[in-house]
């Protein structure tokens, strides 16, 4: 737990989202957790989307080439991500959480852990799967890598809806 001036307790929760509905599985868990906390507890939820800086494939007929995103394309991706995170955050705001939308660029597992460490988060709440869907793996690769890298921050892994194993 974090304590701020006056002894007021802050709970900081990072929720990584990739823009998919399946990736939003942790949100109801966070809402439920908030409902169980004392009204005096101030909760800050950081909704995080990590954009890839990796080149993307551009095809012309049978030929394909890897092309880096332009500054304008990255700006558009950031704006779209912020809009999405703000929309998703409305339900949490309506329940009294301070919600911050954050967009990072890089390797998702590293950026998720880095963000949680930078804000001194109490928890990372993440879905088992995201855009890749629920394959035969126990966890998605991003979730698995976050769990392995976040050695100082507790992680709650929430089973994605429809996942059968």
CNS distance restraints for C-alpha pairs under 8 A (distance, minus, plus):
assign (resid   1 and name CA) (resid   9 and name CA) 6.86 0.50 0.50
assign (resid   1 and name CA) (resid  10 and name CA) 6.64 0.50 0.50
assign (resid   1 and name CA) (resid  11 and name CA) 6.15 0.50 0.50
assign (resid   1 and name CA) (resid 122 and name CA) 6.20 0.50 0.50
assign (resid   2 and name CA) (resid   9 and name CA) 5.90 0.50 0.50
assign (resid   2 and name CA) (resid  10 and name CA) 5.23 0.50 0.50
assign (resid   2 and name CA) (resid  11 and name CA) 6.49 0.50 0.50
assign (resid   2 and name CA) (resid 120 and name CA) 7.93 0.50 0.50
assign (resid   2 and name CA) (resid 122 and name CA) 7.70 0.50 0.50
assign (resid   3 and name CA) (resid   7 and name CA) 5.83 0.50 0.50
assign (resid   3 and name CA) (resid   8 and name CA) 5.88 0.50 0.50
assign (resid   3 and name CA) (resid   9 and name CA) 4.74 0.50 0.50
assign (resid   3 and name CA) (resid  10 and name CA) 5.97 0.50 0.50
assign (resid   4 and name CA) (resid   8 and name CA) 5.57 0.50 0.50
assign (resid   4 and name CA) (resid   9 and name CA) 6.37 0.50 0.50
assign (resid   4 and name CA) (resid  10 and name CA) 7.01 0.50 0.50
assign (resid   8 and name CA) (resid  40 and name CA) 7.27 0.50 0.50
assign (resid   8 and name CA) (resid  41 and name CA) 6.91 0.50 0.50
assign (resid   8 and name CA) (resid  42 and name CA) 7.44 0.50 0.50
assign (resid   9 and name CA) (resid  40 and name CA) 7.54 0.50 0.50
assign (resid   9 and name CA) (resid  41 and name CA) 5.34 0.50 0.50
assign (resid   9 and name CA) (resid  42 and name CA) 6.17 0.50 0.50
assign (resid  10 and name CA) (resid  41 and name CA) 6.13 0.50 0.50
assign (resid  10 and name CA) (resid  42 and name CA) 4.93 0.50 0.50
assign (resid  10 and name CA) (resid  43 and name CA) 5.69 0.50 0.50
assign (resid  10 and name CA) (resid  44 and name CA) 7.13 0.50 0.50
assign (resid  11 and name CA) (resid  41 and name CA) 7.17 0.50 0.50
assign (resid  11 and name CA) (resid  42 and name CA) 6.34 0.50 0.50
assign (resid  11 and name CA) (resid  43 and name CA) 4.76 0.50 0.50
assign (resid  11 and name CA) (resid  44 and name CA) 6.11 0.50 0.50
assign (resid  11 and name CA) (resid 121 and name CA) 7.37 0.50 0.50
assign (resid  11 and name CA) (resid 122 and name CA) 6.13 0.50 0.50
assign (resid  12 and name CA) (resid  43 and name CA) 6.04 0.50 0.50
assign (resid  12 and name CA) (resid  44 and name CA) 4.84 0.50 0.50
assign (resid  12 and name CA) (resid  45 and name CA) 5.84 0.50 0.50
assign (resid  12 and name CA) (resid  46 and name CA) 7.42 0.50 0.50
assign (resid  12 and name CA) (resid 119 and name CA) 7.69 0.50 0.50
assign (resid  12 and name CA) (resid 120 and name CA) 7.38 0.50 0.50
assign (resid  12 and name CA) (resid 121 and name CA) 4.70 0.50 0.50
assign (resid  12 and name CA) (resid 122 and name CA) 5.33 0.50 0.50
assign (resid  12 and name CA) (resid 123 and name CA) 6.72 0.50 0.50
assign (resid  13 and name CA) (resid  43 and name CA) 7.70 0.50 0.50
assign (resid  13 and name CA) (resid  44 and name CA) 6.34 0.50 0.50
assign (resid  13 and name CA) (resid  45 and name CA) 4.82 0.50 0.50
assign (resid  13 and name CA) (resid  46 and name CA) 6.13 0.50 0.50
assign (resid  13 and name CA) (resid 116 and name CA) 7.95 0.50 0.50
assign (resid  13 and name CA) (resid 121 and name CA) 5.68 0.50 0.50
assign (resid  13 and name CA) (resid 122 and name CA) 5.97 0.50 0.50
assign (resid  13 and name CA) (resid 123 and name CA) 4.90 0.50 0.50
assign (resid  13 and name CA) (resid 124 and name CA) 5.75 0.50 0.50
assign (resid  13 and name CA) (resid 125 and name CA) 6.98 0.50 0.50
assign (resid  14 and name CA) (resid  45 and name CA) 5.89 0.50 0.50
assign (resid  14 and name CA) (resid  46 and name CA) 4.75 0.50 0.50
assign (resid  14 and name CA) (resid  47 and name CA) 6.09 0.50 0.50
assign (resid  14 and name CA) (resid  48 and name CA) 6.94 0.50 0.50
assign (resid  14 and name CA) (resid 112 and name CA) 7.97 0.50 0.50
assign (resid  14 and name CA) (resid 115 and name CA) 7.90 0.50 0.50
assign (resid  14 and name CA) (resid 116 and name CA) 6.16 0.50 0.50
assign (resid  14 and name CA) (resid 121 and name CA) 6.71 0.50 0.50
assign (resid  14 and name CA) (resid 123 and name CA) 6.36 0.50 0.50
assign (resid  14 and name CA) (resid 124 and name CA) 4.78 0.50 0.50
assign (resid  14 and name CA) (resid 125 and name CA) 6.27 0.50 0.50
assign (resid  15 and name CA) (resid  26 and name CA) 7.23 0.50 0.50
assign (resid  15 and name CA) (resid  27 and name CA) 7.61 0.50 0.50
assign (resid  15 and name CA) (resid  45 and name CA) 7.10 0.50 0.50
assign (resid  15 and name CA) (resid  46 and name CA) 6.12 0.50 0.50
assign (resid  15 and name CA) (resid  47 and name CA) 4.96 0.50 0.50
assign (resid  15 and name CA) (resid  48 and name CA) 6.04 0.50 0.50
assign (resid  15 and name CA) (resid 124 and name CA) 5.98 0.50 0.50
assign (resid  15 and name CA) (resid 125 and name CA) 5.14 0.50 0.50
assign (resid  15 and name CA) (resid 126 and name CA) 5.91 0.50 0.50
assign (resid  16 and name CA) (resid  47 and name CA) 5.95 0.50 0.50
assign (resid  16 and name CA) (resid  48 and name CA) 4.63 0.50 0.50
assign (resid  16 and name CA) (resid  49 and name CA) 5.85 0.50 0.50
assign (resid  16 and name CA) (resid  50 and name CA) 7.86 0.50 0.50
assign (resid  16 and name CA) (resid 112 and name CA) 6.73 0.50 0.50
assign (resid  16 and name CA) (resid 124 and name CA) 7.85 0.50 0.50
assign (resid  16 and name CA) (resid 125 and name CA) 7.35 0.50 0.50
assign (resid  16 and name CA) (resid 126 and name CA) 6.04 0.50 0.50
assign (resid  17 and name CA) (resid  23 and name CA) 5.82 0.50 0.50
assign (resid  17 and name CA) (resid  24 and name CA) 6.36 0.50 0.50
assign (resid  17 and name CA) (resid  47 and name CA) 6.83 0.50 0.50
assign (resid  17 and name CA) (resid  48 and name CA) 5.90 0.50 0.50
assign (resid  17 and name CA) (resid  49 and name CA) 5.22 0.50 0.50
assign (resid  17 and name CA) (resid  50 and name CA) 7.92 0.50 0.50
assign (resid  17 and name CA) (resid 126 and name CA) 7.82 0.50 0.50
assign (resid  17 and name CA) (resid 130 and name CA) 7.81 0.50 0.50
assign (resid  18 and name CA) (resid  23 and name CA) 6.18 0.50 0.50
assign (resid  18 and name CA) (resid  49 and name CA) 5.72 0.50 0.50
assign (resid  18 and name CA) (resid  50 and name CA) 7.21 0.50 0.50
assign (resid  18 and name CA) (resid 130 and name CA) 6.40 0.50 0.50
assign (resid  18 and name CA) (resid 131 and name CA) 6.69 0.50 0.50
assign (resid  19 and name CA) (resid  23 and name CA) 6.96 0.50 0.50
assign (resid  19 and name CA) (resid  24 and name CA) 7.90 0.50 0.50
assign (resid  19 and name CA) (resid  49 and name CA) 7.73 0.50 0.50
assign (resid  19 and name CA) (resid  81 and name CA) 7.67 0.50 0.50
assign (resid  19 and name CA) (resid  84 and name CA) 7.19 0.50 0.50
assign (resid  19 and name CA) (resid 131 and name CA) 7.62 0.50 0.50
assign (resid  20 and name CA) (resid  24 and name CA) 6.75 0.50 0.50
assign (resid  20 and name CA) (resid 130 and name CA) 6.16 0.50 0.50
assign (resid  20 and name CA) (resid 131 and name CA) 5.70 0.50 0.50
assign (resid  21 and name CA) (resid  25 and name CA) 7.40 0.50 0.50
assign (resid  21 and name CA) (resid 130 and name CA) 7.82 0.50 0.50
assign (resid  22 and name CA) (resid 127 and name CA) 7.50 0.50 0.50
assign (resid  22 and name CA) (resid 129 and name CA) 6.62 0.50 0.50
assign (resid  22 and name CA) (resid 130 and name CA) 5.53 0.50 0.50
assign (resid  22 and name CA) (resid 131 and name CA) 7.31 0.50 0.50
assign (resid  22 and name CA) (resid 133 and name CA) 7.19 0.50 0.50
assign (resid  22 and name CA) (resid 160 and name CA) 5.73 0.50 0.50
assign (resid  22 and name CA) (resid 161 and name CA) 6.44 0.50 0.50
assign (resid  23 and name CA) (resid 126 and name CA) 7.71 0.50 0.50
assign (resid  23 and name CA) (resid 127 and name CA) 5.44 0.50 0.50
assign (resid  23 and name CA) (resid 128 and name CA) 7.65 0.50 0.50
assign (resid  23 and name CA) (resid 129 and name CA) 5.90 0.50 0.50
assign (resid  23 and name CA) (resid 130 and name CA) 4.14 0.50 0.50
assign (resid  23 and name CA) (resid 131 and name CA) 6.88 0.50 0.50
assign (resid  23 and name CA) (resid 160 and name CA) 7.03 0.50 0.50
assign (resid  24 and name CA) (resid 127 and name CA) 6.65 0.50 0.50
assign (resid  24 and name CA) (resid 130 and name CA) 7.97 0.50 0.50
assign (resid  25 and name CA) (resid  29 and name CA) 7.58 0.50 0.50
assign (resid  25 and name CA) (resid 126 and name CA) 7.57 0.50 0.50
assign (resid  25 and name CA) (resid 127 and name CA) 5.31 0.50 0.50
assign (resid  25 and name CA) (resid 158 and name CA) 6.27 0.50 0.50
assign (resid  25 and name CA) (resid 159 and name CA) 6.89 0.50 0.50
assign (resid  25 and name CA) (resid 160 and name CA) 5.35 0.50 0.50
assign (resid  25 and name CA) (resid 161 and name CA) 6.74 0.50 0.50
assign (resid  26 and name CA) (resid  30 and name CA) 6.31 0.50 0.50
assign (resid  26 and name CA) (resid 125 and name CA) 5.81 0.50 0.50
assign (resid  26 and name CA) (resid 126 and name CA) 5.45 0.50 0.50
assign (resid  26 and name CA) (resid 127 and name CA) 5.33 0.50 0.50
assign (resid  26 and name CA) (resid 157 and name CA) 7.52 0.50 0.50
assign (resid  26 and name CA) (resid 158 and name CA) 5.44 0.50 0.50
assign (resid  27 and name CA) (resid  31 and name CA) 6.26 0.50 0.50
assign (resid  28 and name CA) (resid  32 and name CA) 6.11 0.50 0.50
assign (resid  29 and name CA) (resid  33 and name CA) 6.10 0.50 0.50
assign (resid  29 and name CA) (resid 158 and name CA) 7.53 0.50 0.50
assign (resid  30 and name CA) (resid  34 and name CA) 6.14 0.50 0.50
assign (resid  30 and name CA) (resid 125 and name CA) 7.33 0.50 0.50
assign (resid  31 and name CA) (resid  35 and name CA) 6.34 0.50 0.50
assign (resid  31 and name CA) (resid  92 and name CA) 6.57 0.50 0.50
assign (resid  31 and name CA) (resid  95 and name CA) 7.67 0.50 0.50
assign (resid  32 and name CA) (resid  36 and name CA) 6.62 0.50 0.50
assign (resid  33 and name CA) (resid  37 and name CA) 6.71 0.50 0.50
assign (resid  34 and name CA) (resid  43 and name CA) 7.41 0.50 0.50
assign (resid  37 and name CA) (resid  41 and name CA) 6.53 0.50 0.50
assign (resid  42 and name CA) (resid  97 and name CA) 7.16 0.50 0.50
assign (resid  42 and name CA) (resid  98 and name CA) 7.92 0.50 0.50
assign (resid  43 and name CA) (resid  96 and name CA) 7.73 0.50 0.50
assign (resid  43 and name CA) (resid  97 and name CA) 5.17 0.50 0.50
assign (resid  43 and name CA) (resid  98 and name CA) 6.26 0.50 0.50
assign (resid  44 and name CA) (resid  97 and name CA) 5.66 0.50 0.50
assign (resid  44 and name CA) (resid  98 and name CA) 4.66 0.50 0.50
assign (resid  44 and name CA) (resid  99 and name CA) 5.80 0.50 0.50
assign (resid  44 and name CA) (resid 100 and name CA) 7.49 0.50 0.50
assign (resid  45 and name CA) (resid  97 and name CA) 6.61 0.50 0.50
assign (resid  45 and name CA) (resid  98 and name CA) 6.20 0.50 0.50
assign (resid  45 and name CA) (resid  99 and name CA) 4.88 0.50 0.50
assign (resid  45 and name CA) (resid 100 and name CA) 6.29 0.50 0.50
assign (resid  46 and name CA) (resid  99 and name CA) 5.85 0.50 0.50
assign (resid  46 and name CA) (resid 100 and name CA) 4.75 0.50 0.50
assign (resid  46 and name CA) (resid 101 and name CA) 6.00 0.50 0.50
assign (resid  46 and name CA) (resid 102 and name CA) 6.80 0.50 0.50
assign (resid  47 and name CA) (resid  85 and name CA) 6.30 0.50 0.50
assign (resid  47 and name CA) (resid  89 and name CA) 7.37 0.50 0.50
assign (resid  47 and name CA) (resid  99 and name CA) 7.14 0.50 0.50
assign (resid  47 and name CA) (resid 100 and name CA) 6.09 0.50 0.50
assign (resid  47 and name CA) (resid 101 and name CA) 5.00 0.50 0.50
assign (resid  47 and name CA) (resid 102 and name CA) 6.11 0.50 0.50
assign (resid  48 and name CA) (resid  85 and name CA) 7.59 0.50 0.50
assign (resid  48 and name CA) (resid 101 and name CA) 6.20 0.50 0.50
assign (resid  48 and name CA) (resid 102 and name CA) 4.88 0.50 0.50
assign (resid  48 and name CA) (resid 103 and name CA) 5.76 0.50 0.50
assign (resid  48 and name CA) (resid 104 and name CA) 7.42 0.50 0.50
assign (resid  48 and name CA) (resid 112 and name CA) 7.42 0.50 0.50
assign (resid  49 and name CA) (resid  81 and name CA) 6.75 0.50 0.50
assign (resid  49 and name CA) (resid  85 and name CA) 7.74 0.50 0.50
assign (resid  49 and name CA) (resid 102 and name CA) 6.51 0.50 0.50
assign (resid  49 and name CA) (resid 103 and name CA) 5.01 0.50 0.50
assign (resid  49 and name CA) (resid 104 and name CA) 6.44 0.50 0.50
assign (resid  50 and name CA) (resid 103 and name CA) 5.75 0.50 0.50
assign (resid  50 and name CA) (resid 104 and name CA) 4.74 0.50 0.50
assign (resid  50 and name CA) (resid 105 and name CA) 5.41 0.50 0.50
assign (resid  50 and name CA) (resid 106 and name CA) 6.59 0.50 0.50
assign (resid  50 and name CA) (resid 107 and name CA) 7.46 0.50 0.50
assign (resid  50 and name CA) (resid 108 and name CA) 5.47 0.50 0.50
assign (resid  50 and name CA) (resid 111 and name CA) 6.92 0.50 0.50
assign (resid  50 and name CA) (resid 112 and name CA) 7.64 0.50 0.50
assign (resid  51 and name CA) (resid  77 and name CA) 7.71 0.50 0.50
assign (resid  51 and name CA) (resid  78 and name CA) 7.82 0.50 0.50
assign (resid  51 and name CA) (resid 103 and name CA) 7.18 0.50 0.50
assign (resid  51 and name CA) (resid 104 and name CA) 6.12 0.50 0.50
assign (resid  51 and name CA) (resid 105 and name CA) 4.66 0.50 0.50
assign (resid  51 and name CA) (resid 106 and name CA) 6.27 0.50 0.50
assign (resid  51 and name CA) (resid 107 and name CA) 7.99 0.50 0.50
assign (resid  51 and name CA) (resid 108 and name CA) 7.51 0.50 0.50
assign (resid  52 and name CA) (resid 105 and name CA) 5.68 0.50 0.50
assign (resid  52 and name CA) (resid 106 and name CA) 5.25 0.50 0.50
assign (resid  52 and name CA) (resid 107 and name CA) 6.49 0.50 0.50
assign (resid  52 and name CA) (resid 108 and name CA) 7.58 0.50 0.50
assign (resid  53 and name CA) (resid  68 and name CA) 7.50 0.50 0.50
assign (resid  53 and name CA) (resid  69 and name CA) 7.22 0.50 0.50
assign (resid  53 and name CA) (resid 105 and name CA) 6.07 0.50 0.50
assign (resid  53 and name CA) (resid 106 and name CA) 5.74 0.50 0.50
assign (resid  54 and name CA) (resid  68 and name CA) 6.58 0.50 0.50
assign (resid  54 and name CA) (resid  69 and name CA) 7.82 0.50 0.50
assign (resid  55 and name CA) (resid  66 and name CA) 5.45 0.50 0.50
assign (resid  55 and name CA) (resid  67 and name CA) 4.94 0.50 0.50
assign (resid  55 and name CA) (resid  68 and name CA) 4.03 0.50 0.50
assign (resid  55 and name CA) (resid  69 and name CA) 6.27 0.50 0.50
assign (resid  56 and name CA) (resid  66 and name CA) 5.33 0.50 0.50
assign (resid  56 and name CA) (resid  67 and name CA) 5.44 0.50 0.50
assign (resid  56 and name CA) (resid  68 and name CA) 6.24 0.50 0.50
assign (resid  56 and name CA) (resid  69 and name CA) 7.17 0.50 0.50
assign (resid  57 and name CA) (resid  64 and name CA) 6.15 0.50 0.50
assign (resid  57 and name CA) (resid  65 and name CA) 5.49 0.50 0.50
assign (resid  57 and name CA) (resid  66 and name CA) 4.56 0.50 0.50
assign (resid  57 and name CA) (resid  67 and name CA) 6.19 0.50 0.50
assign (resid  58 and name CA) (resid  64 and name CA) 5.46 0.50 0.50
assign (resid  58 and name CA) (resid  65 and name CA) 5.41 0.50 0.50
assign (resid  58 and name CA) (resid  66 and name CA) 6.31 0.50 0.50
assign (resid  58 and name CA) (resid  67 and name CA) 6.69 0.50 0.50
assign (resid  59 and name CA) (resid  63 and name CA) 5.60 0.50 0.50
assign (resid  59 and name CA) (resid  64 and name CA) 4.18 0.50 0.50
assign (resid  59 and name CA) (resid  65 and name CA) 6.49 0.50 0.50
assign (resid  60 and name CA) (resid  64 and name CA) 6.32 0.50 0.50
assign (resid  69 and name CA) (resid  73 and name CA) 5.83 0.50 0.50
assign (resid  69 and name CA) (resid  74 and name CA) 6.27 0.50 0.50
assign (resid  70 and name CA) (resid  74 and name CA) 6.27 0.50 0.50
assign (resid  71 and name CA) (resid  75 and name CA) 6.13 0.50 0.50
assign (resid  72 and name CA) (resid  76 and name CA) 6.25 0.50 0.50
assign (resid  73 and name CA) (resid  77 and name CA) 6.18 0.50 0.50
assign (resid  74 and name CA) (resid  78 and name CA) 6.10 0.50 0.50
assign (resid  75 and name CA) (resid  79 and name CA) 6.20 0.50 0.50
assign (resid  76 and name CA) (resid  80 and name CA) 6.12 0.50 0.50
assign (resid  77 and name CA) (resid  81 and name CA) 6.09 0.50 0.50
assign (resid  78 and name CA) (resid  82 and name CA) 6.13 0.50 0.50
assign (resid  78 and name CA) (resid 103 and name CA) 6.61 0.50 0.50
assign (resid  79 and name CA) (resid  83 and name CA) 6.19 0.50 0.50
assign (resid  80 and name CA) (resid  84 and name CA) 6.20 0.50 0.50
assign (resid  81 and name CA) (resid  85 and name CA) 6.11 0.50 0.50
assign (resid  81 and name CA) (resid 103 and name CA) 6.93 0.50 0.50
assign (resid  82 and name CA) (resid  86 and name CA) 6.01 0.50 0.50
assign (resid  82 and name CA) (resid 101 and name CA) 6.19 0.50 0.50
assign (resid  82 and name CA) (resid 102 and name CA) 7.12 0.50 0.50
assign (resid  82 and name CA) (resid 103 and name CA) 6.92 0.50 0.50
assign (resid  83 and name CA) (resid  87 and name CA) 6.23 0.50 0.50
assign (resid  84 and name CA) (resid  88 and name CA) 6.19 0.50 0.50
assign (resid  85 and name CA) (resid  89 and name CA) 5.95 0.50 0.50
assign (resid  85 and name CA) (resid 101 and name CA) 5.60 0.50 0.50
assign (resid  85 and name CA) (resid 102 and name CA) 7.93 0.50 0.50
assign (resid  86 and name CA) (resid  90 and name CA) 6.57 0.50 0.50
assign (resid  86 and name CA) (resid 101 and name CA) 6.26 0.50 0.50
assign (resid  88 and name CA) (resid  92 and name CA) 8.00 0.50 0.50
assign (resid  89 and name CA) (resid  93 and name CA) 6.17 0.50 0.50
assign (resid  89 and name CA) (resid  99 and name CA) 6.23 0.50 0.50
assign (resid  89 and name CA) (resid 101 and name CA) 7.86 0.50 0.50
assign (resid  90 and name CA) (resid  94 and name CA) 6.11 0.50 0.50
assign (resid  91 and name CA) (resid  95 and name CA) 6.62 0.50 0.50
assign (resid  92 and name CA) (resid  96 and name CA) 6.66 0.50 0.50
assign (resid  92 and name CA) (resid  97 and name CA) 5.57 0.50 0.50
assign (resid  92 and name CA) (resid  98 and name CA) 7.85 0.50 0.50
assign (resid  92 and name CA) (resid  99 and name CA) 7.08 0.50 0.50
assign (resid  93 and name CA) (resid  97 and name CA) 4.88 0.50 0.50
assign (resid  93 and name CA) (resid  98 and name CA) 6.14 0.50 0.50
assign (resid  93 and name CA) (resid  99 and name CA) 6.26 0.50 0.50
assign (resid 104 and name CA) (resid 111 and name CA) 6.73 0.50 0.50
assign (resid 105 and name CA) (resid 111 and name CA) 7.55 0.50 0.50
assign (resid 106 and name CA) (resid 110 and name CA) 7.64 0.50 0.50
assign (resid 106 and name CA) (resid 111 and name CA) 6.43 0.50 0.50
assign (resid 107 and name CA) (resid 111 and name CA) 6.14 0.50 0.50
assign (resid 108 and name CA) (resid 112 and name CA) 5.96 0.50 0.50
assign (resid 108 and name CA) (resid 142 and name CA) 6.78 0.50 0.50
assign (resid 109 and name CA) (resid 113 and name CA) 6.32 0.50 0.50
assign (resid 109 and name CA) (resid 142 and name CA) 5.68 0.50 0.50
assign (resid 109 and name CA) (resid 143 and name CA) 7.48 0.50 0.50
assign (resid 109 and name CA) (resid 145 and name CA) 5.79 0.50 0.50
assign (resid 109 and name CA) (resid 146 and name CA) 4.93 0.50 0.50
assign (resid 109 and name CA) (resid 149 and name CA) 7.61 0.50 0.50
assign (resid 110 and name CA) (resid 114 and name CA) 5.94 0.50 0.50
assign (resid 110 and name CA) (resid 146 and name CA) 7.35 0.50 0.50
assign (resid 110 and name CA) (resid 149 and name CA) 7.64 0.50 0.50
assign (resid 111 and name CA) (resid 115 and name CA) 5.93 0.50 0.50
assign (resid 112 and name CA) (resid 116 and name CA) 6.30 0.50 0.50
assign (resid 112 and name CA) (resid 146 and name CA) 7.16 0.50 0.50
assign (resid 113 and name CA) (resid 117 and name CA) 6.13 0.50 0.50
assign (resid 113 and name CA) (resid 146 and name CA) 6.58 0.50 0.50
assign (resid 113 and name CA) (resid 149 and name CA) 6.92 0.50 0.50
assign (resid 113 and name CA) (resid 150 and name CA) 5.75 0.50 0.50
assign (resid 114 and name CA) (resid 118 and name CA) 6.02 0.50 0.50
assign (resid 115 and name CA) (resid 119 and name CA) 6.33 0.50 0.50
assign (resid 116 and name CA) (resid 120 and name CA) 6.00 0.50 0.50
assign (resid 116 and name CA) (resid 121 and name CA) 5.00 0.50 0.50
assign (resid 116 and name CA) (resid 123 and name CA) 7.82 0.50 0.50
assign (resid 116 and name CA) (resid 124 and name CA) 7.08 0.50 0.50
assign (resid 116 and name CA) (resid 153 and name CA) 7.58 0.50 0.50
assign (resid 117 and name CA) (resid 121 and name CA) 6.27 0.50 0.50
assign (resid 117 and name CA) (resid 153 and name CA) 7.58 0.50 0.50
assign (resid 121 and name CA) (resid 153 and name CA) 7.03 0.50 0.50
assign (resid 122 and name CA) (resid 153 and name CA) 6.37 0.50 0.50
assign (resid 122 and name CA) (resid 154 and name CA) 6.77 0.50 0.50
assign (resid 123 and name CA) (resid 153 and name CA) 6.02 0.50 0.50
assign (resid 123 and name CA) (resid 154 and name CA) 5.10 0.50 0.50
assign (resid 123 and name CA) (resid 155 and name CA) 5.65 0.50 0.50
assign (resid 123 and name CA) (resid 156 and name CA) 7.23 0.50 0.50
assign (resid 124 and name CA) (resid 153 and name CA) 7.10 0.50 0.50
assign (resid 124 and name CA) (resid 154 and name CA) 6.41 0.50 0.50
assign (resid 124 and name CA) (resid 155 and name CA) 4.72 0.50 0.50
assign (resid 124 and name CA) (resid 156 and name CA) 6.21 0.50 0.50
assign (resid 125 and name CA) (resid 155 and name CA) 5.88 0.50 0.50
assign (resid 125 and name CA) (resid 156 and name CA) 4.76 0.50 0.50
assign (resid 125 and name CA) (resid 157 and name CA) 6.07 0.50 0.50
assign (resid 125 and name CA) (resid 158 and name CA) 7.24 0.50 0.50
assign (resid 126 and name CA) (resid 143 and name CA) 6.95 0.50 0.50
assign (resid 126 and name CA) (resid 155 and name CA) 7.50 0.50 0.50
assign (resid 126 and name CA) (resid 156 and name CA) 6.32 0.50 0.50
assign (resid 126 and name CA) (resid 157 and name CA) 5.11 0.50 0.50
assign (resid 126 and name CA) (resid 158 and name CA) 6.08 0.50 0.50
assign (resid 127 and name CA) (resid 143 and name CA) 7.24 0.50 0.50
assign (resid 127 and name CA) (resid 157 and name CA) 5.60 0.50 0.50
assign (resid 127 and name CA) (resid 158 and name CA) 4.74 0.50 0.50
assign (resid 127 and name CA) (resid 159 and name CA) 5.97 0.50 0.50
assign (resid 127 and name CA) (resid 160 and name CA) 5.71 0.50 0.50
assign (resid 128 and name CA) (resid 138 and name CA) 7.71 0.50 0.50
assign (resid 128 and name CA) (resid 139 and name CA) 4.99 0.50 0.50
assign (resid 128 and name CA) (resid 140 and name CA) 5.74 0.50 0.50
assign (resid 128 and name CA) (resid 143 and name CA) 6.05 0.50 0.50
assign (resid 128 and name CA) (resid 157 and name CA) 5.92 0.50 0.50
assign (resid 128 and name CA) (resid 158 and name CA) 5.81 0.50 0.50
assign (resid 128 and name CA) (resid 159 and name CA) 5.20 0.50 0.50
assign (resid 128 and name CA) (resid 160 and name CA) 5.53 0.50 0.50
assign (resid 129 and name CA) (resid 133 and name CA) 5.72 0.50 0.50
assign (resid 129 and name CA) (resid 134 and name CA) 5.93 0.50 0.50
assign (resid 129 and name CA) (resid 139 and name CA) 6.27 0.50 0.50
assign (resid 129 and name CA) (resid 140 and name CA) 4.77 0.50 0.50
assign (resid 129 and name CA) (resid 143 and name CA) 7.12 0.50 0.50
assign (resid 129 and name CA) (resid 159 and name CA) 7.72 0.50 0.50
assign (resid 129 and name CA) (resid 160 and name CA) 5.96 0.50 0.50
assign (resid 130 and name CA) (resid 134 and name CA) 7.81 0.50 0.50
assign (resid 130 and name CA) (resid 140 and name CA) 7.12 0.50 0.50
assign (resid 132 and name CA) (resid 140 and name CA) 7.35 0.50 0.50
assign (resid 133 and name CA) (resid 140 and name CA) 7.87 0.50 0.50
assign (resid 134 and name CA) (resid 140 and name CA) 7.43 0.50 0.50
assign (resid 134 and name CA) (resid 160 and name CA) 7.64 0.50 0.50
assign (resid 134 and name CA) (resid 162 and name CA) 7.89 0.50 0.50
assign (resid 134 and name CA) (resid 163 and name CA) 5.71 0.50 0.50
assign (resid 136 and name CA) (resid 165 and name CA) 7.28 0.50 0.50
assign (resid 138 and name CA) (resid 165 and name CA) 7.35 0.50 0.50
assign (resid 139 and name CA) (resid 143 and name CA) 6.14 0.50 0.50
assign (resid 139 and name CA) (resid 144 and name CA) 5.91 0.50 0.50
assign (resid 140 and name CA) (resid 144 and name CA) 6.18 0.50 0.50
assign (resid 141 and name CA) (resid 145 and name CA) 6.13 0.50 0.50
assign (resid 142 and name CA) (resid 146 and name CA) 6.11 0.50 0.50
assign (resid 143 and name CA) (resid 147 and name CA) 6.14 0.50 0.50
assign (resid 143 and name CA) (resid 157 and name CA) 7.75 0.50 0.50
assign (resid 144 and name CA) (resid 148 and name CA) 6.35 0.50 0.50
assign (resid 145 and name CA) (resid 149 and name CA) 6.12 0.50 0.50
assign (resid 146 and name CA) (resid 150 and name CA) 5.83 0.50 0.50
assign (resid 147 and name CA) (resid 151 and name CA) 7.71 0.50 0.50
assign (resid 147 and name CA) (resid 155 and name CA) 6.87 0.50 0.50
assign (resid 150 and name CA) (resid 154 and name CA) 7.53 0.50 0.50
assign (resid 150 and name CA) (resid 155 and name CA) 7.74 0.50 0.50
assign (resid 159 and name CA) (resid 163 and name CA) 6.94 0.50 0.50
